[in-house]
Amino acid sequence: YTVTYYENETQAQNGTDNTEIINPTAYQNTTETQTIWVRVENNMHGCYAKSSFTIQSFKNGIANQPDNLFNCLSGTTPSTFDLTINSPVVLGAQDPATFNISYFETQAEANLGNNAAAIQDPANYVAQNNNQTIFVRIENNNNQECYSSTTFSIQTTLISIGEISDKVECDSQNTGHAIFDLNDNDPEALNNQNPANYSVTYYTSQTGADNGPGDPDQITNVEN
């Protein structure tokens, strides 16, 4: 018997040479869903039978590179991240109705794509350490075996401010004013943190301190 494959029924019916699929072991479909016709022919008598089957391809999806996420942590409150911020980044211009995005703690889990192993609440994920890799899987909703994956990191910076003692100076001019060098407070503020990794700034209001450098309430002449 000889088995040959064709792109349409007429070709399979006629069995004409050079109309069959030349390389059936590496055939590239012409449409996402396509009918293939198969002809089985008796080599001695020319008797044959034909049938058909469907081949279908599904897009893996492109896992666009997500952004690394950063968080500052003071005290003992857990460092929480919203991983879903990266969902539209990973998806890019692809159809959200076609693909599903999930997050995992290991590459092996991302490869398996088991929903039970996925991070169950990615919008409120508690980091397991200060520099952690998160694995993202984008898969076709119609065929979960068709997927791509990528990674990004979530990084937590620990920061604290020490207890700062009040400062006093003598008012030699009796004007109600004195000169203070606020930088004298830097060591107390740093609380043994490496000064090469942190900057200390001073403000005249809580709002200014919350807003950070550049706020109108920032004191720029800290030595006078």
C-alpha positions as CSV (number, residue, x, y, z in Angstrom):
1,Y,0.0,0.0,0.0
2,T,1.0,3.6,-0.6
3,V,-0.3,6.4,1.6
4,T,-0.4,9.9,0.2
5,Y,-1.7,13.2,1.5
6,Y,-3.5,16.0,-0.3
7,E,-4.8,19.5,0.3
8,N,-8.2,18.9,-1.3
9,E,-10.6,16.0,-2.1
10,T,-10.2,16.2,-5.8
11,Q,-6.5,15.6,-5.7
12,A,-7.0,12.7,-3.3
13,Q,-9.7,11.3,-5.6
14,N,-7.5,11.4,-8.7
15,G,-4.3,10.5,-7.1
16,T,-2.4,12.3,-9.8
17,D,1.4,12.4,-9.4
18,N,3.0,15.6,-8.1
19,T,-0.3,16.9,-6.6
20,E,0.3,15.1,-3.3
21,I,2.0,16.8,-0.3
22,I,5.6,16.2,-1.0
23,N,6.9,16.2,2.6
24,P,4.2,15.1,4.9
25,T,6.6,14.8,7.8
26,A,7.2,18.6,7.9
27,Y,4.0,20.1,6.4
28,Q,3.2,23.7,7.0
29,N,-0.5,24.4,7.1
30,T,-1.9,27.2,4.9
31,T,-4.7,28.2,7.4
32,E,-5.0,27.9,11.1
33,T,-7.7,25.2,10.7
34,Q,-7.3,23.0,7.6
35,T,-8.6,19.8,6.1
36,I,-6.1,17.2,4.9
37,W,-7.1,14.4,2.6
38,V,-5.4,11.0,2.8
39,R,-5.4,8.3,0.0
40,V,-4.5,4.7,0.7
41,E,-3.8,2.8,-2.5
42,N,-3.1,-0.9,-3.2
43,N,0.1,-1.1,-5.1
44,M,-0.9,-4.2,-7.1
45,H,-4.4,-3.5,-8.2
46,G,-4.8,0.3,-7.9
47,C,-7.7,0.0,-5.6
48,Y,-7.9,2.9,-3.1
49,A,-9.8,4.5,-0.3
50,K,-9.7,8.1,0.8
51,S,-10.6,10.0,4.0
52,S,-9.9,13.3,5.7
53,F,-8.8,14.8,9.0
54,T,-8.3,18.3,10.4
55,I,-5.1,19.9,11.4
56,Q,-5.2,23.0,13.6
57,S,-2.5,25.4,14.8
58,F,-2.7,27.6,17.8
59,K,-0.5,30.7,18.4
60,N,1.9,30.4,21.3
61,G,1.7,34.0,22.1
62,I,4.7,36.3,22.5
63,A,5.9,36.9,26.0
64,N,7.0,40.5,25.8
65,Q,9.6,41.5,28.4
66,P,7.9,42.8,31.5
67,D,9.3,45.5,33.8
68,N,11.1,44.8,37.0
69,L,9.1,46.0,40.1
70,F,10.5,47.8,43.1
71,N,9.1,48.5,46.6
72,C,10.4,50.3,49.7
73,L,9.9,48.6,53.0
74,S,10.2,50.1,56.5
75,G,9.4,48.2,59.6
76,T,8.0,44.7,59.6
77,T,5.1,45.1,57.2
78,P,5.4,42.4,54.4
79,S,6.5,43.7,51.0
80,T,3.5,43.4,48.7
81,F,3.5,43.7,44.9
82,D,0.8,44.0,42.2
83,L,2.2,41.6,39.6
84,T,-0.7,42.2,37.3
85,I,0.8,45.6,36.4
86,N,2.9,43.6,34.0
87,S,0.0,41.8,32.3
88,P,-0.6,44.4,29.6
89,V,3.2,44.7,29.1
90,V,3.6,41.0,28.5
91,L,0.5,40.9,26.3
92,G,1.5,43.9,24.2
93,A,-0.7,44.3,21.1
94,Q,-2.0,40.7,21.3
95,D,-5.7,39.9,21.7
96,P,-6.5,39.6,25.5
97,A,-9.5,37.3,24.5
98,T,-7.1,34.8,22.9
99,F,-4.4,34.6,25.7
100,N,-4.3,34.1,29.4
101,I,-1.4,35.4,31.6
102,S,-0.4,33.7,34.9
103,Y,2.4,34.1,37.4
104,F,4.6,31.5,39.1
105,E,7.5,31.2,41.5
106,T,9.5,28.7,39.5
107,Q,10.3,28.0,35.9
108,A,9.2,24.4,36.3
109,E,5.8,25.5,37.5
110,A,5.5,28.0,34.6
111,N,6.3,25.2,32.1
112,L,3.6,22.9,33.6
113,G,1.0,25.7,33.6
114,N,-0.9,24.1,36.5
115,N,-3.4,26.6,37.8
116,A,-3.1,25.2,41.3
117,A,0.6,26.1,41.2
118,A,0.1,29.6,39.9
119,I,0.3,32.6,42.2
120,Q,-3.4,32.8,43.3
121,D,-3.6,36.5,44.1
122,P,-1.0,38.2,41.8
123,A,-2.5,41.6,42.6
124,N,-1.4,41.3,46.2
125,Y,1.7,39.1,46.1
126,V,3.9,39.0,49.2
127,A,7.5,38.8,48.2
128,Q,9.5,35.8,49.5
129,N,12.8,37.6,49.6
130,N,14.2,41.0,48.8
131,N,15.3,40.1,45.3
132,Q,13.0,37.5,43.7
133,T,12.4,36.3,40.2
134,I,8.8,35.9,39.0
135,F,8.0,33.7,36.0
136,V,5.2,34.7,33.6
137,R,3.3,32.3,31.3
138,I,1.2,33.5,28.4
139,E,-0.9,30.7,26.9
140,N,-3.5,30.3,24.2
141,N,-7.0,30.0,25.8
142,N,-7.9,27.3,23.3
143,N,-4.9,25.2,23.8
144,Q,-2.9,25.5,27.0
145,E,0.0,23.5,25.5
146,C,0.8,26.5,23.3
147,Y,2.6,29.0,25.5
148,S,5.6,31.2,26.0
149,S,7.2,32.4,29.2
150,T,9.5,35.1,30.5
151,T,10.7,36.5,33.8
152,F,11.1,39.7,35.7
153,S,12.3,40.6,39.2
154,I,10.6,42.1,42.2
155,Q,13.0,44.0,44.5
156,T,12.5,45.3,48.0
157,T,14.7,48.0,49.5
158,L,14.7,48.0,53.2
159,I,14.9,51.5,54.7
160,S,14.5,52.9,58.2
161,I,15.0,56.2,60.0
162,G,16.6,56.3,63.4
163,E,15.4,58.3,66.5
164,I,16.8,61.8,66.1
165,S,17.6,63.8,69.1
166,D,16.5,67.4,69.5
167,K,19.3,70.0,68.9
168,V,19.9,73.2,70.8
169,E,22.2,76.2,70.0
170,C,23.0,79.5,71.8
171,D,21.4,82.6,70.4
172,S,24.4,84.9,70.7
173,Q,22.6,87.9,69.1
174,N,19.4,87.5,71.2
175,T,17.3,87.6,68.1
176,G,15.4,84.4,68.7
177,H,17.4,82.7,65.9
178,A,20.5,80.5,65.9
179,I,22.5,78.6,63.3
180,F,22.1,74.8,63.2
181,D,24.0,72.3,61.1
182,L,21.2,69.8,60.2
183,N,23.7,67.4,58.7
184,D,24.8,66.6,62.3
185,N,21.7,64.6,62.4
186,D,22.6,62.4,59.4
187,P,24.2,59.5,61.5
188,E,21.2,59.3,63.7
189,A,18.8,59.4,60.7
190,L,20.7,56.7,58.9
191,N,20.6,54.4,61.9
192,N,23.7,52.4,60.9
193,Q,22.6,52.2,57.2
194,N,25.4,52.6,54.6
195,P,25.5,56.4,53.7
196,A,26.8,55.4,50.3
197,N,23.4,53.8,49.6
198,Y,21.1,56.4,51.1
199,S,20.6,60.2,51.0
200,V,19.3,62.3,53.9
201,T,17.3,65.5,53.3
202,Y,15.5,67.9,55.6
203,Y,12.1,69.6,55.3
204,T,10.0,72.1,57.3
205,S,6.8,70.0,56.9
206,Q,5.6,66.4,56.9
207,T,4.1,67.0,53.4
208,G,7.4,68.1,52.1
209,A,9.2,65.0,53.6
210,D,6.5,62.8,52.0
211,N,7.0,64.4,48.6
212,G,10.8,64.2,48.8
213,P,13.5,66.2,47.1
214,G,12.3,69.1,45.1
215,D,9.4,70.0,47.3
216,P,9.1,73.7,48.2
217,D,9.5,72.8,51.9
218,Q,12.9,71.2,51.4
219,I,15.7,72.9,53.3
220,T,18.6,73.3,50.9
221,N,20.9,75.3,53.1
222,V,21.2,72.7,55.8
223,E,24.3,74.2,57.5
224,N,22.8,77.7,58.2
